[in-house]
Amino acid sequence: MTLAAIAEKDFQDAVRSRGMLALVALFSLLVAVFAYVVRPTGQGEQFATEALLSFAVGPFLVTTLVPLVGVVVGYNAVSGERESGSLKLLLSLPHSRADVVFGKVIGRGAALALAVLTGFLLPALVLFGLAQTGALATFNVGAFLGYTVFAAVLGVVFVAIAVGCSAAAETQRRALIGGVAIFVLFVVLWGFVTGQLLDAASGLIDPLPVSQQQVRVFLRVSNPISGVELLSSAFLGEQLFTGESVNRQISAVSMLVFWTIAPPLVGLWKFDSDDL
């Protein structure tokens, strides 16, 4: 139960922090602004919930801001306590280092997920109320709320990555550099880097029983941001785990699980070998 104790404490500390309250307010404000921008301009038009999520909220709020917040929430999880000296006190209690790493992933991931869901929920209630009064022709509540789950999942993945960096780093600065570097890789450089790797390895791929296009698709869904985009688009199009892209969707889910587990494990491996 020591892992649960650490997770509960980290969750409570994060939820009570002013930064998390500000995050909820920021999400609510941004979703409301985007909803206002894509609102219908004439009578009889339907409120395009899918357009709001796919073309307004998604490209900025979900695929850029949520991962960045995940890095900020997780980068000092272990390294911060190591620098302050409180980590030694924590480990003097019946907690293993694995309890510390994964407890912080669970606690901080849950806190960020709650912040994202709450931040999206408040605008959803307003939009639903407007639809009930006739100010909006229609509002797809299921699509809106379902999409927030994918946003929350993406946040949890980046919290796990950042906590892994925090466990492996000896200082908060190094943990932050590592987390930001991974963020930049996934958000900005992924297409360029994977394209260069494919070009360099084309001679090695040709003899294999897979095409370059299949490898390209796999590398694309290996990016957790692209994976969430694929899954959320399929959800909004009512084709989640159906249709021609079902194999890609399964691969995307597998990679999201990988990125949630692998970085904390690597960080724990380094953390276990460190002399505090």
WOGI-V540543 format. One record per residue. N is the residue number from 0. RES is the residue in one letter. PSI is psi in degrees with one decimal (none if undefined). NEAR is the number of other ideal C-beta (glycine too) atoms within 10 Angstrom. D_CENTER is the distance of its C-alpha to the mean C-alpha in whole Angstrom. Layout:
N:RES:PSI:NEAR:D_CENTER
N:RES:PSI:NEAR:D_CENTER
//
This chain:
0:M:-1.8:8:26
1:T:-35.7:14:26
2:L:-43.0:19:22
3:A:-36.5:12:22
4:A:-43.7:15:24
5:I:-43.4:22:21
6:A:-42.9:21:18
7:E:-41.6:15:20
8:K:-45.1:14:21
9:D:-39.5:23:18
10:F:-48.0:20:17
11:Q:-41.9:12:20
12:D:-41.6:13:20
13:A:-42.4:23:17
14:V:-34.9:17:17
15:R:-9.6:10:21
16:S:150.3:13:20
17:R:-32.3:7:21
18:G:-38.0:11:17
19:M:-37.2:20:15
20:L:-40.0:13:18
21:A:-34.6:11:18
22:L:-43.6:24:14
23:V:-44.4:19:15
24:A:-39.2:14:18
25:L:-46.6:15:16
26:F:-46.1:26:14
27:S:-44.4:18:17
28:L:-45.2:13:19
29:L:-42.8:18:17
30:V:-39.4:25:17
31:A:-41.7:14:21
32:V:-46.4:13:22
33:F:-38.3:19:20
34:A:-38.3:23:22
35:Y:-38.7:11:25
36:V:-39.5:9:25
37:V:12.9:16:25
38:R:157.2:15:27
39:P:144.9:14:30
40:T:-9.6:6:33
41:G:160.1:5:36
42:Q:143.4:6:37
43:G:-9.9:6:36
44:E:146.3:12:33
45:Q:146.1:12:30
46:F:118.6:20:27
47:A:84.3:18:24
48:T:-43.8:23:21
49:E:-39.2:16:20
50:A:-40.5:13:21
51:L:-45.7:25:19
52:L:-43.6:29:16
53:S:-36.6:19:16
54:F:-15.0:12:18
55:A:-60.1:19:18
56:V:-46.3:26:14
57:G:-55.1:21:12
58:P:-26.1:11:13
59:F:-58.4:12:13
60:L:-43.5:21:11
61:V:-51.4:25:8
62:T:-10.8:20:8
63:T:-55.9:15:9
64:L:-43.6:18:9
65:V:-47.8:27:6
66:P:-39.3:25:5
67:L:-43.1:15:9
68:V:-38.4:22:9
69:G:-40.8:28:6
70:V:-44.5:24:9
71:V:-39.1:19:12
72:V:-34.6:28:11
73:G:-15.7:30:12
74:Y:-29.6:26:14
75:N:14.2:24:17
76:A:-46.9:28:17
77:V:-45.6:28:19
78:S:-33.4:26:21
79:G:-43.2:15:21
80:E:-28.5:19:23
81:R:-42.8:22:25
82:E:-36.9:15:26
83:S:-17.0:12:28
84:G:-7.7:9:29
85:S:-15.4:11:28
86:L:-38.0:18:26
87:K:-40.3:11:30
88:L:-40.4:10:31
89:L:-41.4:17:28
90:L:-13.0:15:29
91:S:-17.2:8:32
92:L:171.3:10:31
93:P:59.3:9:31
94:H:132.3:15:27
95:S:167.1:14:26
96:R:-31.3:18:24
97:A:-38.3:16:22
98:D:-42.0:20:22
99:V:-50.2:24:21
100:V:-53.2:28:18
101:F:-26.4:21:16
102:G:-39.3:25:18
103:K:-34.4:30:15
104:V:-46.8:30:12
105:I:-47.2:22:13
106:G:-49.8:26:14
107:R:-33.2:28:12
108:G:-42.8:28:9
109:A:-38.7:19:11
110:A:-42.7:25:12
111:L:-41.2:27:9
112:A:-42.0:20:9
113:L:-39.9:17:12
114:A:-43.0:26:12
115:V:-48.0:28:10
116:L:-41.8:18:12
117:T:-41.1:18:15
118:G:-34.0:23:15
119:F:-27.6:25:15
120:L:-40.9:17:17
121:L:-48.5:16:20
122:P:-33.6:22:20
123:A:-41.1:20:20
124:L:-40.5:10:23
125:V:-46.6:15:25
126:L:-37.9:23:25
127:F:-41.9:16:26
128:G:-40.8:12:29
129:L:-37.3:15:30
130:A:-36.3:17:30
131:Q:-29.9:10:32
132:T:-5.5:8:34
133:G:-1.1:7:35
134:A:-26.2:13:33
135:L:142.6:19:31
136:A:-43.2:13:32
137:T:153.6:12:29
138:F:120.6:22:25
139:N:94.4:20:23
140:V:-43.8:14:22
141:G:-43.3:9:20
142:A:-42.3:18:19
143:F:-50.4:23:17
144:L:-36.3:14:16
145:G:-37.9:15:15
146:Y:-33.3:26:13
147:T:-27.6:23:11
148:V:-42.6:16:10
149:F:-38.5:24:8
150:A:-41.5:24:6
151:A:-40.0:22:6
152:V:-43.4:21:5
153:L:-39.5:27:2
154:G:-42.7:31:2
155:V:-41.2:26:5
156:V:-45.5:26:5
157:F:-27.1:29:5
158:V:-43.7:34:7
159:A:-42.1:29:9
160:I:-44.7:29:10
161:A:-39.2:34:11
162:V:-37.6:36:13
163:G:-43.7:32:14
164:C:-39.8:29:15
165:S:-38.6:33:17
166:A:-33.4:31:19
167:A:-24.2:22:20
168:A:149.5:24:21
169:E:-18.6:14:24
170:T:159.5:14:24
171:Q:-34.8:19:21
172:R:-45.8:13:22
173:R:-38.3:15:21
174:A:-41.0:29:18
175:L:-41.8:19:17
176:I:-44.0:14:18
177:G:-44.1:22:16
178:G:-43.0:29:13
179:V:-38.2:16:14
180:A:-42.4:13:15
181:I:-39.4:19:13
182:F:-47.3:20:11
183:V:-39.4:11:14
184:L:-49.5:13:14
185:F:-38.4:21:11
186:V:-38.7:14:12
187:V:-44.6:11:16
188:L:-5.6:12:17
189:W:-47.9:17:16
190:G:-43.8:12:19
191:F:-47.4:10:21
192:V:-47.4:13:21
193:T:-33.9:17:21
194:G:-42.8:12:24
195:Q:-39.7:11:26
196:L:-40.9:12:25
197:L:-42.1:15:26
198:D:-40.7:9:29
199:A:-30.4:9:30
200:A:14.5:12:30
201:S:-37.1:11:31
202:G:-27.5:7:35
203:L:-26.9:8:33
204:I:-34.6:14:31
205:D:-43.1:10:34
206:P:-12.9:6:36
207:L:157.2:10:33
208:P:31.9:5:33
209:V:150.4:11:30
210:S:163.9:11:30
211:Q:-33.7:14:28
212:Q:-39.2:9:26
213:Q:-40.5:13:25
214:V:-39.7:17:24
215:R:-43.3:13:22
216:V:-41.9:18:20
217:F:-43.0:15:19
218:L:-34.4:17:18
219:R:-47.8:19:16
220:V:-10.9:24:14
221:S:-22.7:19:14
222:N:120.3:20:11
223:P:-30.1:25:8
224:I:-46.7:19:8
225:S:-36.8:20:11
226:G:-44.3:26:11
227:V:-38.4:25:8
228:E:-44.0:21:11
229:L:-47.1:21:14
230:L:-41.9:23:13
231:S:-37.2:25:13
232:S:-41.4:19:16
233:A:-38.1:19:18
234:F:-46.5:20:17
235:L:-29.5:21:18
236:G:8.3:14:21
237:E:39.1:9:22
238:Q:27.8:14:22
239:L:121.7:16:19
240:F:30.4:12:20
241:T:169.3:11:23
242:G:-167.3:11:25
243:E:-22.2:7:25
244:S:14.4:20:22
245:V:-37.4:13:21
246:N:-40.0:11:21
247:R:-37.2:18:19
248:Q:-41.6:21:17
249:I:-41.0:12:18
250:S:-39.2:18:17
251:A:-43.9:24:13
252:V:-43.4:16:13
253:S:-41.3:13:15
254:M:-33.3:20:12
255:L:-40.6:22:9
256:V:-42.2:11:12
257:F:-48.7:14:13
258:W:-19.1:23:10
259:T:-28.6:20:9
260:I:-43.1:14:13
261:A:-50.1:14:15
262:P:-43.9:28:14
263:P:-34.2:30:15
264:L:-42.9:14:18
265:V:-43.2:15:19
266:G:-39.9:28:18
267:L:-39.8:21:21
268:W:-44.0:13:23
269:K:-41.2:14:24
270:F:-39.1:24:24
271:D:-29.5:12:26
272:S:-7.4:7:28
273:D:143.3:12:28
274:D:109.9:3:31
275:L:none:10:30
//
